[in-house]
């Protein structure tokens, strides 16, 4: 993953993770694995965890502790109503940004 | 994130904690240390390195700091159980991770003081505010 992608991901990872959670509840390890699978190969497990702590503290997700065969219980995150509203806002912002950038690209030709 | 009882503290305990700092925080910190001790050696080494960084730049004490250490222990216990390689937890740039992690908790006193001082210095320079405000309790 290039440096540029890493930089751009900083502002969008939150929306990305909330979008994943809007499909179905998931735990941290699953989310990281999915992201890696999708080509974000350098994403750090810790970075995803830090983000999950953040969205939990801001009340955008609900957390359920599910027992695991090995080790401590897993925290399973699911998007709640507040999180859905936040995700809607993220998509609006994203569309605005993408549209403006696309306009610049076309103008630059 | 339950943190003990909500009963009012006895007067004795109030005075005692003025001298010793919060006993509840101390208990939580000891508990965190005990959890870290149980980790496999490489994970423990990594957590201790991170702890050193957090001690310098993160919140030094209080409930916010304790929540931070507990979240840290949660992460590493889970990672050890999953066998997640240390590099996969920290990524190519460990500083980036530790900064993102730290940003979830109250900022350290030193940083808070300098941020406030800087913000109010700019306000004064911009002619917006004449009151001095160098306090840390923002």
gemmi code that builds the backbone of each chain (N, CA, C; Angstrom):
import gemmi

chains = {
    "A": [
        ("UNK", (0.844, -1.185, 0.000), (0.000, 0.000, 0.000), (0.883, 1.238, 0.000)),
        ("UNK", (0.641, 2.138, -0.896), (1.484, 3.313, -1.027), (1.286, 4.300, 0.099)),
        ("UNK", (2.255, 5.194, 0.230), (2.201, 6.232, 1.263), (0.950, 7.099, 1.082)),
        ("UNK", (0.639, 7.368, -0.185), (-0.512, 8.231, -0.469), (-1.817, 7.606, 0.015)),
        ("UNK", (-1.925, 6.308, -0.220), (-3.136, 5.608, 0.227), (-3.244, 5.654, 1.751)),
        ("UNK", (-2.094, 5.446, 2.425), (-2.073, 5.508, 3.887), (-2.579, 6.855, 4.369)),
        ("UNK", (-2.105, 7.915, 3.726), (-2.516, 9.268, 4.123), (-4.003, 9.499, 3.897)),
        ("UNK", (-4.480, 9.080, 2.737), (-5.897, 9.295, 2.425), (-6.795, 8.470, 3.325)),
        ("UNK", (-6.305, 7.307, 3.705), (-7.081, 6.409, 4.536), (-7.341, 7.001, 5.911)),
        ("UNK", (-6.412, 7.855, 6.373), (-6.542, 8.442, 7.712), (-7.874, 9.158, 7.883)),
        ("UNK", (-8.303, 9.857, 6.855), (-9.545, 10.610, 6.971), (-10.784, 9.800, 6.662)),
        ("UNK", (-10.595, 8.617, 6.127), (-11.761, 7.872, 5.639), (-11.973, 6.527, 6.328)),
        ("UNK", (-10.969, 6.102, 7.105), (-11.055, 4.785, 7.735), (-12.289, 4.648, 8.629)),
        ("UNK", (-12.616, 5.742, 9.317), (-13.776, 5.717, 10.196), (-15.054, 5.392, 9.422)),
        ("UNK", (-15.261, 6.098, 8.316), (-16.427, 5.845, 7.478), (-16.412, 4.431, 6.922)),
        ("UNK", (-15.221, 4.002, 6.527), (-15.043, 2.670, 5.962), (-15.465, 1.595, 6.960)),
        ("UNK", (-14.993, 1.737, 8.201), (-15.303, 0.743, 9.227), (-16.794, 0.778, 9.583)),
        ("UNK", (-17.362, 1.983, 9.687), (-18.796, 2.080, 9.986), (-19.620, 1.471, 8.854)),
        ("UNK", (-19.164, 1.659, 7.625), (-19.870, 1.074, 6.480), (-19.829, -0.452, 6.538)),
        ("UNK", (-18.680, -1.007, 6.951), (-18.576, -2.466, 7.105), (-19.578, -2.932, 8.158)),
        ("UNK", (-19.643, -2.188, 9.267), (-20.521, -2.569, 10.366), (-22.002, -2.367, 10.040)),
        ("UNK", (-22.301, -1.545, 9.017), (-23.707, -1.360, 8.659), (-24.246, -2.615, 7.974)),
        ("UNK", (-23.338, -3.425, 7.422), (-23.742, -4.694, 6.810), (-24.063, -5.729, 7.872)),
        ("UNK", (-23.114, -5.896, 8.789), (-23.341, -6.858, 9.874), (-22.376, -6.583, 11.022)),
        ("UNK", (-22.737, -7.025, 12.237), (-21.825, -6.828, 13.369), (-20.525, -7.604, 13.131)),
        ("UNK", (-19.436, -7.105, 13.692), (-18.151, -7.786, 13.506), (-17.226, -7.459, 14.674)),
        ("UNK", (-16.205, -8.276, 14.878), (-15.193, -7.944, 15.881), (-13.929, -7.441, 15.179)),
        ("UNK", (-13.043, -6.843, 15.965), (-11.882, -6.143, 15.411), (-11.061, -6.937, 14.411)),
        ("UNK", (-10.753, -8.161, 14.807), (-9.908, -9.013, 13.974), (-10.533, -9.263, 12.600)),
        ("UNK", (-11.852, -9.459, 12.584), (-12.579, -9.682, 11.326), (-12.504, -8.453, 10.423)),
        ("UNK", (-12.656, -7.288, 11.049), (-12.642, -6.042, 10.283), (-11.273, -5.829, 9.628)),
        ("UNK", (-10.218, -6.045, 10.419), (-8.863, -5.903, 9.874), (-8.635, -6.898, 8.730)),
        ("UNK", (-9.055, -8.133, 8.949), (-8.871, -9.161, 7.925), (-9.595, -8.782, 6.634)),
        ("UNK", (-10.800, -8.261, 6.775), (-11.591, -7.854, 5.606), (-10.897, -6.727, 4.858)),
        ("UNK", (-10.411, -5.739, 5.611), (-9.726, -4.595, 4.995), (-8.487, -5.051, 4.229)),
        ("UNK", (-7.735, -5.965, 4.833), (-6.515, -6.485, 4.184), (-6.882, -7.198, 2.900)),
        ("UNK", (-7.961, -7.951, 2.988), (-8.458, -8.697, 1.844), (-8.838, -7.784, 0.690)),
        ("UNK", (-9.326, -6.596, 1.043), (-9.795, -5.642, 0.041), (-8.664, -4.787, -0.524)),
        ("UNK", (-7.433, -5.108, -0.149), (-6.294, -4.394, -0.715), (-5.639, -3.375, 0.201)),
        ("UNK", (-6.208, -3.176, 1.393), (-5.545, -2.292, 2.359), (-4.580, -3.140, 3.188)),
        ("UNK", (-3.538, -3.616, 2.500), (-2.739, -4.688, 3.083), (-1.862, -4.250, 4.248)),
        ("UNK", (-1.556, -2.950, 4.343), (-0.649, -2.512, 5.413), (-1.361, -2.025, 6.655)),
        ("UNK", (-2.683, -2.182, 6.676), (-3.420, -1.629, 7.804), (-3.040, -2.348, 9.102)),
        ("UNK", (-2.762, -1.571, 10.148), (-2.356, -2.164, 11.420), (-3.578, -2.514, 12.248)),
        ("UNK", (-3.533, -3.689, 12.838), (-4.596, -4.144, 13.731), (-4.861, -3.102, 14.825)),
        ("UNK", (-3.771, -2.547, 15.351), (-3.873, -1.554, 16.427), (-4.615, -0.300, 15.986)),
        ("UNK", (-4.382, 0.117, 14.756), (-5.050, 1.317, 14.236), (-6.559, 1.086, 14.165)),
        ("UNK", (-6.939, -0.093, 13.727), (-8.366, -0.420, 13.660), (-8.953, -0.474, 15.071)),
        ("UNK", (-8.187, -1.038, 15.992), (-8.647, -1.105, 17.384), (-8.845, 0.298, 17.965)),
        ("UNK", (-7.874, 1.176, 17.727), (-7.962, 2.557, 18.229), (-9.221, 3.224, 17.686)),
        ("UNK", (-9.510, 2.958, 16.422), (-10.692, 3.531, 15.803), (-11.981, 2.980, 16.424)),
        ("UNK", (-11.969, 1.683, 16.708), (-13.149, 1.070, 17.325), (-13.381, 1.620, 18.733)),
        ("UNK", (-12.293, 1.846, 19.465), (-12.417, 2.474, 20.791), (-13.058, 3.853, 20.636)),
        ("UNK", (-12.618, 4.575, 19.605), (-13.138, 5.928, 19.385), (-14.636, 5.930, 19.070)),
        ("UNK", (-15.044, 5.093, 18.129), (-16.469, 5.099, 17.769), (-17.333, 4.579, 18.917)),
        ("UNK", (-16.747, 3.707, 19.733), (-17.485, 3.237, 20.910), (-17.670, 4.386, 21.903)),
        ("UNK", (-16.597, 5.136, 22.151), (-16.674, 6.250, 23.103), (-17.616, 7.345, 22.613)),
        ("UNK", (-17.738, 7.477, 21.300), (-18.629, 8.504, 20.762), (-20.054, 8.000, 20.603)),
        ("UNK", (-20.285, 6.772, 21.000), (-21.642, 6.230, 21.015), (-22.202, 5.893, 19.647)),
        ("UNK", (-21.330, 5.604, 18.679), (-21.796, 5.291, 17.327), (-22.034, 3.793, 17.132)),
        ("UNK", (-21.490, 2.998, 18.040), (-21.659, 1.541, 17.939), (-22.094, 0.972, 19.286)),
        ("UNK", (-22.756, -0.174, 19.219), (-23.045, -0.927, 20.436), (-22.052, -2.075, 20.512)),
        ("UNK", (-21.693, -2.439, 21.733), (-20.681, -3.474, 21.911), (-21.253, -4.618, 22.721)),
        ("UNK", (-21.018, -5.826, 22.226), (-21.448, -7.005, 22.964), (-20.236, -7.888, 23.172)),
        ("UNK", (-20.067, -8.362, 24.399), (-18.934, -9.249, 24.674), (-19.367, -10.688, 24.469)),
        ("UNK", (-18.674, -11.360, 23.552), (-19.028, -12.724, 23.220), (-17.888, -13.643, 23.650)),
        ("UNK", (-18.214, -14.701, 24.437), (-17.153, -15.603, 24.899), (-16.422, -16.248, 23.722)),
        ("UNK", (-15.125, -16.487, 23.892), (-14.353, -17.137, 22.829), (-13.665, -18.363, 23.427)),
        ("UNK", (-13.420, -19.379, 22.577), (-12.850, -20.635, 23.104), (-11.505, -20.362, 23.765)),
        ("UNK", (-10.787, -19.389, 23.164), (-9.442, -19.127, 23.640), (-9.322, -17.647, 23.977)),
        ("UNK", (-8.768, -17.350, 25.135), (-8.538, -15.957, 25.497), (-9.778, -15.259, 26.021)),
        ("UNK", (-9.671, -13.940, 26.235), (-10.780, -13.163, 26.792), (-11.936, -13.063, 25.795)),
        ("UNK", (-13.136, -12.650, 26.264), (-14.274, -12.520, 25.337), (-13.971, -11.521, 24.217)),
        ("UNK", (-14.563, -11.771, 23.058), (-14.408, -10.849, 21.936), (-15.452, -9.749, 22.044)),
        ("UNK", (-15.037, -8.538, 21.652), (-15.997, -7.436, 21.610), (-16.563, -7.374, 20.202)),
        ("UNK", (-17.862, -7.589, 20.106), (-18.514, -7.537, 18.804), (-19.216, -6.180, 18.668)),
        ("UNK", (-18.898, -5.477, 17.604), (-19.405, -4.119, 17.394), (-20.547, -4.137, 16.393)),
        ("UNK", (-21.607, -3.370, 16.707), (-22.666, -3.197, 15.710), (-23.064, -1.728, 15.649)),
        ("UNK", (-23.453, -1.310, 14.472), (-23.816, 0.086, 14.254), (-25.171, 0.369, 14.902)),
        ("UNK", (-25.281, 1.445, 15.683), (-26.579, 1.810, 16.253), (-27.176, 2.995, 15.482)),
        ("UNK", (-28.315, 3.507, 15.970), (-29.011, 4.577, 15.238), (-28.120, 5.807, 15.048)),
        ("UNK", (-27.410, 6.162, 16.109), (-26.532, 7.327, 16.025), (-25.414, 7.094, 15.001)),
        ("UNK", (-24.914, 5.866, 14.981), (-23.875, 5.495, 14.028), (-24.373, 5.560, 12.588)),
        ("UNK", (-25.619, 5.139, 12.395), (-26.215, 5.190, 11.047), (-26.347, 6.633, 10.563)),
        ("UNK", (-26.776, 7.501, 11.475), (-26.901, 8.922, 11.120), (-25.524, 9.487, 10.763)),
        ("UNK", (-24.537, 9.087, 11.537), (-23.179, 9.559, 11.296), (-22.653, 9.058, 9.949)),
        ("UNK", (-22.974, 7.806, 9.646), (-22.534, 7.217, 8.374), (-23.187, 7.926, 7.183)),
        ("UNK", (-24.476, 8.268, 7.337), (-25.174, 9.039, 6.301), (-24.429, 10.339, 6.006)),
        ("UNK", (-24.034, 11.018, 7.087), (-23.321, 12.283, 6.971), (-21.969, 12.065, 6.291)),
        ("UNK", (-21.320, 10.960, 6.647), (-20.042, 10.627, 6.018), (-20.201, 10.477, 4.504)),
        ("UNK", (-21.243, 9.767, 4.079), (-21.449, 9.564, 2.636), (-21.738, 10.882, 1.914)),
        ("UNK", (-22.490, 11.766, 2.564), (-22.769, 13.082, 1.978), (-21.460, 13.847, 1.768)),
        ("UNK", (-20.626, 13.846, 2.811), (-19.334, 14.530, 2.733), (-18.458, 13.901, 1.659)),
        ("UNK", (-18.490, 12.582, 1.633), (-17.686, 11.862, 0.662), (-18.102, 12.216, -0.775)),
        ("UNK", (-19.418, 12.254, -1.033), (-19.917, 12.581, -2.370), (-19.479, 13.978, -2.778)),
        ("UNK", (-19.561, 14.891, -1.822), (-19.136, 16.262, -2.086), (-17.669, 16.291, -2.510)),
        ("UNK", (-16.830, 15.629, -1.712), (-15.397, 15.612, -1.975), (-15.077, 14.952, -3.318)),
        ("UNK", (-15.702, 13.795, -3.555), (-15.435, 13.043, -4.781), (-15.870, 13.843, -6.013)),
        ("UNK", (-17.005, 14.494, -5.878), (-17.543, 15.254, -7.009), (-16.631, 16.446, -7.341)),
        ("UNK", (-16.189, 17.164, -6.289), (-15.296, 18.312, -6.517), (-13.977, 17.874, -7.134)),
        ("UNK", (-13.440, 16.769, -6.645), (-12.164, 16.277, -7.165), (-12.294, 15.848, -8.625)),
        ("UNK", (-13.410, 15.194, -8.903), (-13.646, 14.732, -10.267), (-13.751, 15.923, -11.218)),
        ("UNK", (-14.393, 16.968, -10.743), (-14.551, 18.186, -11.542), (-13.172, 18.785, -11.838)),
        ("UNK", (-12.311, 18.793, -10.816), (-10.956, 19.315, -11.007), (-10.173, 18.489, -12.013)),
        ("UNK", (-10.336, 17.163, -11.934), (-9.613, 16.278, -12.827), (-10.042, 16.503, -14.274)),
        ("UNK", (-11.335, 16.632, -14.468), (-11.837, 16.853, -15.824), (-11.389, 18.211, -16.374)),
        ("UNK", (-11.408, 19.199, -15.482), (-10.976, 20.535, -15.878), (-9.503, 20.583, -16.213)),
        ("UNK", (-8.723, 19.686, -15.596), (-7.274, 19.684, -15.792), (-6.820, 19.034, -17.076)),
        ("UNK", (-7.738, 18.426, -17.784), (-7.369, 17.693, -19.005), (-7.053, 18.652, -20.168)),
    ],
    "B": [
        ("UNK", (-18.162, 0.028, 31.028), (-16.999, 0.596, 31.703), (-17.361, 1.046, 33.124)),
        ("UNK", (-17.829, 0.138, 33.944), (-18.204, 0.474, 35.313), (-16.946, 0.700, 36.139)),
        ("UNK", (-16.939, 1.735, 36.913), (-15.745, 2.029, 37.702), (-16.098, 2.148, 39.173)),
        ("UNK", (-16.466, 1.036, 39.767), (-16.714, 1.009, 41.193), (-18.041, 1.634, 41.562)),
        ("UNK", (-18.240, 1.856, 42.856), (-19.530, 2.309, 43.352), (-19.680, 3.810, 43.178)),
        ("UNK", (-20.925, 4.248, 43.209), (-21.205, 5.677, 43.106), (-21.508, 6.298, 44.469)),
        ("UNK", (-21.326, 5.505, 45.511), (-21.589, 6.017, 46.852), (-20.657, 7.183, 47.150)),
        ("UNK", (-21.172, 8.180, 47.889), (-20.277, 9.286, 48.230), (-19.142, 8.779, 49.104)),
        ("UNK", (-17.956, 9.344, 48.907), (-16.812, 8.912, 49.696), (-16.909, 9.459, 51.106)),
        ("UNK", (-16.426, 8.685, 52.037), (-16.395, 9.172, 53.418), (-15.414, 10.332, 53.498)),
        ("UNK", (-15.591, 11.149, 54.506), (-14.708, 12.300, 54.671), (-13.251, 11.834, 54.837)),
        ("UNK", (-13.110, 10.743, 55.604), (-11.770, 10.196, 55.837), (-11.100, 9.863, 54.494)),
        ("UNK", (-11.878, 9.169, 53.622), (-11.327, 8.762, 52.325), (-10.990, 9.982, 51.468)),
        ("UNK", (-11.852, 11.003, 51.554), (-11.575, 12.229, 50.793), (-10.228, 12.834, 51.181)),
        ("UNK", (-9.992, 12.918, 52.517), (-8.731, 13.505, 52.969), (-7.548, 12.626, 52.597)),
        ("UNK", (-7.769, 11.340, 52.772), (-6.682, 10.406, 52.464), (-6.270, 10.541, 51.004)),
        ("UNK", (-7.270, 10.640, 50.103), (-6.970, 10.684, 48.679), (-6.330, 12.003, 48.256)),
        ("UNK", (-6.531, 13.037, 49.087), (-5.827, 14.291, 48.795), (-4.322, 14.057, 48.888)),
        ("UNK", (-3.959, 13.172, 49.801), (-2.542, 12.892, 50.025), (-2.024, 11.831, 49.052)),
        ("UNK", (-2.818, 10.775, 48.863), (-2.304, 9.618, 48.119), (-2.686, 9.626, 46.640)),
        ("UNK", (-3.620, 10.453, 46.239), (-4.195, 10.298, 44.905), (-5.307, 9.269, 45.005)),
        ("UNK", (-6.081, 9.099, 43.949), (-7.240, 8.222, 43.997), (-6.837, 6.768, 44.232)),
        ("UNK", (-7.407, 6.160, 45.268), (-7.102, 4.753, 45.554), (-7.706, 3.849, 44.498)),
        ("UNK", (-8.866, 4.257, 43.985), (-9.526, 3.484, 42.931), (-8.624, 3.414, 41.685)),
        ("UNK", (-8.028, 4.546, 41.307), (-7.112, 4.563, 40.164), (-5.910, 3.666, 40.417)),
        ("UNK", (-5.412, 3.706, 41.634), (-4.252, 2.882, 41.978), (-4.587, 1.398, 41.847)),
        ("UNK", (-5.785, 1.067, 42.311), (-6.216, -0.333, 42.231), (-6.325, -0.764, 40.764)),
        ("UNK", (-6.922, 0.108, 39.958), (-7.078, -0.227, 38.536), (-5.723, -0.350, 37.856)),
        ("UNK", (-4.795, 0.504, 38.238), (-3.471, 0.457, 37.632), (-2.738, -0.836, 38.010)),
        ("UNK", (-2.863, -1.218, 39.285), (-2.236, -2.472, 39.720), (-2.831, -3.652, 38.962)),
        ("UNK", (-4.138, -3.595, 38.747), (-4.818, -4.672, 38.032), (-4.311, -4.764, 36.580)),
        ("UNK", (-4.157, -3.605, 35.966), (-3.609, -3.547, 34.606), (-2.216, -4.168, 34.568)),
        ("UNK", (-1.368, -3.776, 35.519), (0.002, -4.302, 35.576), (0.003, -5.822, 35.707)),
        ("UNK", (-0.929, -6.331, 36.517), (-1.004, -7.778, 36.715), (-1.407, -8.483, 35.420)),
        ("UNK", (-2.289, -7.853, 34.644), (-2.721, -8.451, 33.368), (-1.568, -8.494, 32.381)),
        ("UNK", (-0.789, -7.416, 32.366), (0.340, -7.327, 31.439), (1.390, -8.400, 31.745)),
        ("UNK", (1.549, -8.658, 33.045), (2.524, -9.664, 33.500), (2.229, -11.052, 32.946)),
        ("UNK", (0.928, -11.314, 32.706), (0.509, -12.632, 32.231), (0.767, -12.844, 30.735)),
        ("UNK", (1.095, -11.773, 30.013), (1.238, -11.887, 28.560), (2.533, -12.607, 28.185)),
        ("UNK", (2.562, -13.244, 27.007), (3.824, -13.812, 26.511), (4.870, -12.693, 26.404)),
        ("UNK", (6.137, -13.080, 26.529), (7.186, -12.090, 26.693), (7.239, -11.017, 25.596)),
        ("UNK", (7.100, -11.413, 24.322), (7.230, -10.413, 23.255), (6.092, -9.380, 23.287)),
        ("UNK", (4.895, -9.854, 23.633), (3.771, -8.915, 23.746), (3.991, -7.977, 24.925)),
        ("UNK", (4.514, -8.565, 26.019), (4.758, -7.758, 27.222), (5.776, -6.664, 26.922)),
        ("UNK", (6.844, -7.044, 26.240), (7.880, -6.067, 25.888), (7.288, -4.920, 25.065)),
        ("UNK", (6.427, -5.281, 24.118), (5.809, -4.270, 23.256), (4.895, -3.343, 24.058)),
        ("UNK", (4.097, -3.918, 24.965), (3.184, -3.101, 25.777), (3.990, -2.164, 26.664)),
        ("UNK", (5.078, -2.669, 27.235), (5.867, -1.830, 28.136), (6.511, -0.662, 27.385)),
        ("UNK", (6.909, -0.918, 26.145), (7.471, 0.162, 25.324), (6.398, 1.217, 25.065)),
        ("UNK", (5.194, 0.734, 24.801), (4.098, 1.650, 24.526), (3.733, 2.432, 25.784)),
        ("UNK", (3.756, 1.747, 26.907), (3.443, 2.381, 28.182), (4.397, 3.537, 28.467)),
        ("UNK", (5.656, 3.334, 28.163), (6.655, 4.374, 28.377), (6.306, 5.630, 27.565)),
        ("UNK", (5.930, 5.394, 26.309), (5.553, 6.501, 25.427), (4.313, 7.228, 25.984)),
        ("UNK", (3.341, 6.433, 26.417), (2.094, 7.004, 26.945), (2.328, 7.792, 28.230)),
        ("UNK", (3.263, 7.322, 29.041), (3.589, 8.021, 30.288), (4.126, 9.426, 29.997)),
        ("UNK", (4.893, 9.524, 28.928), (5.473, 10.817, 28.560), (4.456, 11.752, 27.931)),
        ("UNK", (3.671, 11.210, 27.011), (2.844, 12.077, 26.169), (1.351, 11.958, 26.409)),
        ("UNK", (0.927, 10.940, 27.109), (-0.502, 10.728, 27.324), (-0.951, 11.284, 28.666)),
        ("UNK", (-2.198, 10.988, 29.058), (-2.670, 11.417, 30.371), (-1.923, 10.646, 31.445)),
        ("UNK", (-1.418, 11.344, 32.461), (-0.578, 10.679, 33.453), (-1.403, 9.917, 34.490)),
        ("UNK", (-2.557, 10.482, 34.877), (-3.359, 9.785, 35.879), (-4.833, 10.125, 35.699)),
        ("UNK", (-5.628, 9.700, 36.655), (-7.067, 9.933, 36.571), (-7.772, 8.780, 35.879)),
        ("UNK", (-9.115, 8.835, 35.924), (-9.919, 7.747, 35.374), (-9.683, 7.565, 33.875)),
        ("UNK", (-9.445, 8.683, 33.169), (-9.191, 8.609, 31.721), (-7.956, 7.796, 31.410)),
        ("UNK", (-6.911, 7.997, 32.202), (-5.670, 7.254, 31.999), (-5.887, 5.772, 32.294)),
        ("UNK", (-6.669, 5.489, 33.329), (-6.907, 4.088, 33.686), (-7.706, 3.371, 32.599)),
        ("UNK", (-8.712, 4.072, 32.034), (-9.478, 3.488, 30.934), (-8.542, 3.176, 29.771)),
        ("UNK", (-7.571, 4.050, 29.541), (-6.604, 3.854, 28.465), (-5.790, 2.571, 28.688)),
        ("UNK", (-5.283, 2.413, 29.915), (-4.476, 1.215, 30.180), (-5.310, -0.056, 30.078)),
        ("UNK", (-6.560, 0.024, 30.507), (-7.415, -1.158, 30.422), (-7.706, -1.529, 28.963)),
        ("UNK", (-7.942, -0.514, 28.133), (-8.160, -0.788, 26.711), (-6.917, -1.398, 26.076)),
        ("UNK", (-5.762, -0.926, 26.544), (-4.491, -1.448, 26.036), (-4.339, -2.931, 26.390)),
        ("UNK", (-4.649, -3.256, 27.645), (-4.563, -4.650, 28.089), (-5.548, -5.513, 27.297)),
        ("UNK", (-6.773, -4.994, 27.056), (-7.767, -5.727, 26.253), (-7.191, -6.080, 24.885)),
        ("UNK", (-6.591, -5.091, 24.243), (-6.041, -5.302, 22.896), (-4.981, -6.396, 22.901)),
        ("UNK", (-4.057, -6.321, 23.853), (-2.939, -7.258, 23.814), (-3.315, -8.653, 24.291)),
        ("UNK", (-4.252, -8.753, 25.209), (-4.718, -10.084, 25.610), (-5.391, -10.776, 24.426)),
        ("UNK", (-6.203, -9.998, 23.712), (-6.898, -10.553, 22.543), (-5.896, -10.936, 21.450)),
        ("UNK", (-4.922, -10.055, 21.208), (-3.931, -10.308, 20.167), (-3.078, -11.528, 20.489)),
        ("UNK", (-2.728, -11.667, 21.775), (-1.930, -12.827, 22.186), (-2.732, -14.104, 21.974)),
        ("UNK", (-4.032, -14.056, 22.307), (-4.886, -15.230, 22.136), (-5.050, -15.582, 20.656)),
        ("UNK", (-5.115, -14.563, 19.802), (-5.273, -14.796, 18.359), (-3.933, -15.088, 17.687)),
        ("UNK", (-2.847, -14.870, 18.420), (-1.515, -15.062, 17.843), (-1.180, -14.025, 16.785)),
        ("UNK", (-1.765, -12.839, 16.886), (-1.478, -11.767, 15.925), (-0.017, -11.338, 16.075)),
        ("UNK", (0.759, -11.377, 14.987), (2.160, -10.962, 15.085), (2.280, -9.506, 15.562)),
        ("UNK", (3.324, -9.223, 16.333), (3.530, -7.874, 16.887), (3.499, -6.816, 15.774)),
        ("UNK", (4.149, -7.129, 14.660), (4.218, -6.148, 13.575), (2.842, -5.848, 12.998)),
        ("UNK", (1.985, -6.852, 12.991), (0.625, -6.640, 12.468), (-0.201, -5.750, 13.390)),
        ("UNK", (0.110, -5.791, 14.680), (-0.614, -4.918, 15.612), (-0.165, -3.473, 15.420)),
        ("UNK", (1.160, -3.294, 15.325), (1.714, -1.937, 15.317), (1.817, -1.327, 13.920)),
        ("UNK", (1.873, -2.161, 12.908), (2.033, -1.643, 11.552), (3.454, -1.154, 11.303)),
        ("UNK", (3.664, -0.592, 10.116), (5.003, -0.142, 9.727), (5.489, 1.010, 10.604)),
        ("UNK", (4.545, 1.862, 11.012), (4.922, 3.023, 11.811), (4.222, 2.977, 13.179)),
        ("UNK", (4.907, 2.441, 14.178), (4.291, 2.289, 15.498), (3.850, 3.624, 16.101)),
        ("UNK", (4.539, 4.722, 15.744), (4.197, 6.037, 16.302), (2.794, 6.443, 15.850)),
        ("UNK", (2.497, 6.138, 14.600), (1.181, 6.471, 14.071), (0.096, 5.770, 14.884)),
        ("UNK", (0.330, 4.500, 15.170), (-0.639, 3.749, 15.961), (-0.773, 4.331, 17.368)),
        ("UNK", (0.353, 4.553, 18.035), (0.268, 5.002, 19.432), (-0.407, 6.381, 19.514)),
        ("UNK", (-0.171, 7.221, 18.538), (-0.803, 8.549, 18.530), (-2.318, 8.435, 18.306)),
        ("UNK", (-2.715, 7.552, 17.388), (-4.149, 7.356, 17.129), (-4.835, 6.795, 18.369)),
        ("UNK", (-4.145, 5.885, 19.033), (-4.687, 5.270, 20.243), (-4.845, 6.319, 21.351)),
        ("UNK", (-3.799, 7.096, 21.568), (-3.743, 8.093, 22.630), (-4.799, 9.191, 22.460)),
        ("UNK", (-5.130, 9.481, 21.203), (-6.066, 10.568, 20.907), (-7.473, 10.307, 21.462)),
        ("UNK", (-7.736, 9.059, 21.881), (-9.055, 8.726, 22.419), (-9.247, 9.145, 23.865)),
        ("UNK", (-8.174, 9.532, 24.530), (-8.230, 9.780, 25.974), (-7.879, 11.240, 26.261)),
        ("UNK", (-8.136, 11.667, 27.491), (-7.800, 13.069, 27.802), (-6.331, 13.331, 27.492)),
        ("UNK", (-6.011, 14.519, 27.041), (-4.600, 14.765, 26.719), (-3.810, 15.008, 27.993)),
        ("UNK", (-2.529, 14.713, 27.932), (-1.655, 14.862, 29.094), (-1.576, 16.316, 29.541)),
        ("UNK", (-1.266, 16.506, 30.818), (-1.241, 17.857, 31.385), (-0.284, 18.792, 30.669)),
        ("UNK", (0.872, 18.262, 30.351), (1.889, 19.078, 29.709), (1.395, 19.594, 28.352)),
        ("UNK", (0.837, 18.687, 27.567), (0.301, 19.067, 26.261), (-0.856, 20.039, 26.400)),
        ("UNK", (-1.750, 19.748, 27.380), (-2.937, 20.589, 27.583), (-2.506, 22.013, 27.922)),
        ("UNK", (-1.529, 22.126, 28.822), (-1.088, 23.451, 29.246), (-0.529, 24.240, 28.066)),
        ("UNK", (0.326, 23.578, 27.303), (0.949, 24.275, 26.168), (-0.064, 24.605, 25.077)),
        ("UNK", (-1.018, 23.743, 24.872), (-2.057, 24.026, 23.862), (-2.876, 25.248, 24.257)),
        ("UNK", (-3.264, 25.288, 25.547), (-4.050, 26.430, 26.027), (-3.252, 27.719, 25.939)),
        ("UNK", (-2.003, 27.620, 26.340), (-1.143, 28.800, 26.316), (-1.011, 29.329, 24.879)),
        ("UNK", (-0.796, 28.407, 23.970), (-0.641, 28.745, 22.558), (-1.924, 29.365, 21.998)),
        ("UNK", (-3.079, 28.694, 22.269), (-4.361, 29.181, 21.762), (-4.659, 30.582, 22.277)),
        ("UNK", (-4.419, 30.808, 23.590), (-4.750, 32.137, 24.107), (-3.728, 33.178, 23.656)),
        ("UNK", (-2.483, 32.775, 23.433), (-1.493, 33.721, 22.912), (-1.910, 34.210, 21.529)),
        ("UNK", (-2.435, 33.302, 20.721), (-2.876, 33.685, 19.377), (-4.118, 34.587, 19.460)),
        ("UNK", (-5.027, 34.250, 20.396), (-6.202, 35.104, 20.594), (-5.784, 36.528, 20.933)),
        ("UNK", (-4.829, 36.635, 21.853), (-4.367, 37.974, 22.247), (-3.712, 38.684, 21.071)),
        ("UNK", (-2.865, 37.942, 20.362), (-2.177, 38.538, 19.214), (-3.171, 38.994, 18.154)),
        ("UNK", (-4.284, 38.258, 18.047), (-5.303, 38.616, 17.066), (-6.239, 39.699, 17.597)),
        ("UNK", (-5.976, 40.125, 18.835), (-6.763, 41.203, 19.430), (-8.160, 40.792, 19.823)),
        ("UNK", (-8.372, 39.473, 20.046), (-9.727, 39.011, 20.339), (-9.994, 38.891, 21.826)),
        ("UNK", (-8.960, 38.637, 22.581), (-9.177, 38.282, 23.980), (-8.040, 38.856, 24.801)),
        ("UNK", (-8.418, 39.552, 25.855), (-7.354, 40.146, 26.662), (-7.122, 39.390, 27.957)),
        ("UNK", (-8.103, 38.551, 28.338), (-7.965, 37.802, 29.588), (-6.918, 36.706, 29.422)),
        ("UNK", (-6.045, 36.615, 30.390), (-5.045, 35.539, 30.341), (-5.714, 34.240, 30.737)),
        ("UNK", (-5.391, 33.202, 30.026), (-6.004, 31.916, 30.325), (-5.003, 30.803, 30.065)),
        ("UNK", (-4.217, 30.509, 31.090), (-3.201, 29.463, 30.933), (-3.553, 28.205, 31.712)),
        ("UNK", (-4.826, 28.119, 32.095), (-5.181, 26.969, 32.919), (-5.194, 25.691, 32.097)),
        ("UNK", (-5.102, 24.578, 32.801), (-5.072, 23.300, 32.120), (-6.427, 22.611, 32.129)),
        ("UNK", (-7.354, 23.154, 32.940), (-8.626, 22.446, 33.089), (-9.615, 22.862, 32.013)),
        ("UNK", (-9.346, 22.412, 30.823), (-10.209, 22.781, 29.719), (-11.283, 21.722, 29.530)),
    ],
}
model = gemmi.Model(1)
for chain_id, residues in chains.items():
    chain = gemmi.Chain(chain_id)
    for i, (resn, *xyz) in enumerate(residues, 1):
        res = gemmi.Residue()
        res.name, res.seqid = resn, gemmi.SeqId(i, " ")
        for name, pos in zip(("N", "CA", "C"), xyz):
            atom = gemmi.Atom()
            atom.name, atom.element = name, gemmi.Element(name[0])
            atom.pos, atom.b_iso = gemmi.Position(*pos), 0.0
            res.add_atom(atom)
        chain.add_residue(res)
    model.add_chain(chain)
structure = gemmi.Structure()
structure.add_model(model)
structure.setup_entities()
